């Protein structure tokens, strides 16, 4: 059994919330649980529509999938949601160019399966914290090529340029990951409204001293806002029931 809690916040500088989350500790199709965070991109209405619509379509695809292997389920679901979002974008000029990042997670016993596209992230925290996913962004490519340092990337003027997203092209290109979730460890799915505003070391400290998931999520959101809150903030926390205190 898992415990999960999610929260999203508009932040201090935006008037709409383009982040969207989904949490199900119960089975969705052939997956025993499902956790999603999406961060929409586009105009005033297009970004929030993109994230919510994509999450709805991912759920739909997972529910209908006859596949058994989690990462295969995610792969086909991402492709389906991408196709549907492209079709939706053609319905109105206001929707032109809309897209969304997406990170999807399911936990089977102690095994974690994840897929991501864009720069919404999955972290795993215990005694240390690890970023499981890899951002699909211009600055991440620059870091990988050695053109800038990781520290320089945090405040780079082109940090928000995404290189992959749902709705960006005819084929979605997510990356896939698997890891383990042990007692005492916690998963964090988040949009860049958290990761851009709160240093990883501070995120880890908040996760390590958590007493419950709800207050921990609130502290993460509050810290992002205290640090400027320049974007929408979305967090989903997941831990196993047999967590050690």
C-alpha positions in Angstrom: 0.0 0.0 0.0 1.1 3.6 -0.8 0.3 6.9 0.7 0.2 9.9 -1.7 -0.7 13.6 -1.5 -0.6 16.3 -4.1 -0.9 20.1 -4.2 -0.7 22.8 -6.8 -0.5 26.6 -6.4 -0.7 29.5 -8.8 2.5 31.1 -7.4 3.0 34.8 -6.8 3.4 36.1 -10.4 0.8 34.3 -12.5 -3.0 34.8 -12.8 -3.8 31.3 -14.1 -2.5 27.9 -13.1 -1.2 25.8 -16.0 -0.1 22.9 -13.8 -2.2 19.9 -13.4 -1.9 16.8 -11.2 -3.5 13.4 -10.9 -3.3 11.0 -8.0 -4.7 7.5 -7.8 -3.6 5.0 -5.1 -6.0 2.6 -6.6 -5.6 0.7 -9.9 -6.0 2.5 -13.2 -6.3 -0.1 -15.9 -3.5 -2.6 -15.5 -1.5 -0.3 -13.3 -1.9 -0.6 -9.5 -1.7 3.2 -9.1 -0.9 6.3 -11.1 0.6 9.6 -10.4 0.9 12.5 -12.9 2.3 16.0 -13.0 1.8 18.2 -16.1 3.0 21.8 -16.8 1.1 23.4 -19.7 2.6 25.8 -22.2 0.8 28.2 -24.5 -1.4 31.3 -24.4 -3.7 32.5 -21.6 -6.1 29.6 -21.9 -4.1 27.1 -24.0 -1.6 26.2 -21.3 -4.1 25.2 -18.6 -6.2 23.3 -21.2 -3.1 21.5 -22.5 -2.1 20.1 -19.1 -5.6 19.1 -18.0 -6.5 17.6 -21.4 -3.3 15.6 -21.6 -3.7 14.2 -18.1 -7.3 13.2 -19.0 -6.1 11.5 -22.1 -3.3 9.7 -20.3 -5.8 8.3 -17.8 -8.0 7.3 -20.7 -5.2 5.4 -22.5 -4.0 3.7 -19.4 -7.5 2.6 -18.4 -8.0 1.1 -21.9 -4.6 -0.5 -22.4 -4.4 -4.2 -22.6 -0.6 -4.2 -22.1 0.9 -5.5 -19.0 4.4 -4.0 -18.9 4.3 -0.5 -17.2 6.7 1.3 -19.5 4.9 0.0 -22.6 1.7 1.3 -21.1 3.3 4.7 -20.6 4.8 4.7 -24.1 1.5 4.1 -25.8 -0.4 6.5 -23.5 2.1 9.3 -24.2 1.7 8.8 -28.0 -2.1 8.7 -27.7 -2.2 11.9 -25.6 0.2 13.6 -28.0 -2.1 12.8 -31.0 -5.2 13.9 -29.2 -3.6 17.2 -28.1 -2.5 18.0 -31.6 -6.0 17.4 -32.8 -7.3 19.7 -30.0 -4.9 22.4 -31.0 -6.4 22.5 -34.5 -9.8 23.4 -33.1 -9.0 27.0 -32.3 -6.4 29.7 -33.1 -6.2 30.3 -29.4 -4.9 26.7 -29.0 -2.2 26.9 -31.6 1.2 25.8 -30.3 -0.1 24.6 -27.0 1.8 21.8 -25.3 2.7 20.4 -21.9 5.5 18.7 -20.0 4.5 15.4 -18.3 5.9 13.1 -15.7 4.1 9.8 -15.0 4.8 7.3 -12.3 3.5 3.9 -11.1 4.8 1.9 -8.2 4.5 -1.9 -8.2 5.5 -3.4 -4.9 8.9 -1.6 -4.3 9.6 -1.0 -8.0 9.1 2.5 -9.5 8.4 2.9 -13.2 8.5 6.5 -14.7 8.2 8.3 -17.9 8.8 12.0 -18.6 8.8 14.5 -21.4 9.9 18.2 -20.8 11.3 19.4 -17.5 8.8 18.3 -14.9 10.7 16.0 -12.6 10.8 12.9 -10.5 13.0 12.8 -7.4 13.6 10.0 -4.9 14.7 11.0 -1.4 15.9 9.0 1.6 19.3 9.5 3.2 20.2 11.3 0.0 18.2 12.7 -2.9 18.4 11.7 -6.5 16.8 13.2 -9.6 15.5 10.2 -11.5 14.3 12.0 -14.7 16.4 14.1 -17.1 15.1 17.4 -18.2 14.4 17.9 -21.9 15.5 21.6 -22.0 18.0 23.7 -23.8 20.1 24.4 -20.7 20.2 20.7 -19.9 21.7 20.0 -23.3 24.2 22.8 -22.7 25.2 21.2 -19.4 25.5 17.8 -21.0 27.8 19.2 -23.7 29.9 21.0 -21.2 29.0 24.5 -22.4 27.8 25.7 -19.0 28.0 24.4 -15.5 25.0 22.9 -13.5 25.1 26.0 -11.3 25.1 28.4 -14.3 22.1 26.5 -15.6 19.9 27.4 -12.6 19.8 31.1 -13.6 20.4 30.9 -17.4 18.2 33.3 -19.4 17.1 30.5 -21.7 16.2 28.0 -18.9 12.6 27.8 -19.8 13.2 26.6 -23.4 11.8 23.1 -23.6 13.2 20.7 -26.3 10.5 18.1 -26.0 6.8 18.2 -25.0 3.4 16.6 -25.5 1.9 18.5 -28.5 5.2 19.8 -29.8 5.6 17.3 -32.8 3.9 14.4 -34.5 5.6 11.9 -32.2 6.1 12.2 -28.4 9.6 11.2 -27.3 9.5 10.4 -23.6 12.3 8.9 -21.6 11.7 5.9 -19.3 13.2 5.1 -15.9 12.9 2.5 -13.2 14.2 2.5 -9.7 13.3 1.1 -6.2 11.3 2.7 -3.4 12.4 1.4 0.0 10.8 2.0 3.4 11.7 5.5 4.6 12.1 6.8 1.1 9.8 9.3 -0.7 9.0 10.1 -4.3 8.5 13.7 -5.4 7.0 14.6 -8.7 7.1 18.3 -9.4 6.8 21.0 -12.0 9.7 23.5 -12.6 7.8 26.0 -10.5 9.2 24.1 -7.5 12.6 23.0 -8.9 13.5 26.5 -10.3 12.6 28.2 -7.0 14.0 25.8 -4.4 17.5 24.4 -4.5 17.8 20.6 -4.4 19.5 20.7 -1.0 16.6 22.6 0.5 14.1 20.3 -1.1 15.9 17.3 0.4 15.9 18.9 3.9 12.1 19.5 3.7 11.6 15.9 2.6 13.8 14.4 5.2 12.0 16.1 8.1 8.5 15.4 6.8 6.0 14.2 9.4 3.2 13.7 7.0 2.8 14.2 3.2 0.3 17.0 3.4 2.3 19.3 5.6 5.5 18.4 3.6 3.8 19.4 0.3 2.6 22.6 1.9 6.1 23.5 3.0 7.5 22.8 -0.4 4.9 25.1 -2.0 5.4 27.8 0.7 9.1 27.7 0.2 8.8 28.2 -3.6 6.6 31.2 -3.0 8.9 32.6 -0.3 11.7 32.4 -2.9 9.8 34.3 -5.4 7.0 32.1 -6.7 7.6 33.1 -10.3 5.7 30.2 -11.8 2.9 27.8 -11.0 3.9 25.1 -8.5 2.8 21.5 -8.5 4.0 18.7 -6.2 3.0 15.1 -5.7 4.5 13.0 -2.9 4.4 9.2 -2.6 5.7 6.9 0.1 5.1 3.3 1.1 2.9 2.5 4.1 5.6 0.7 5.9 7.7 3.9 6.2 10.1 3.9 9.2 9.8 6.7 11.6 
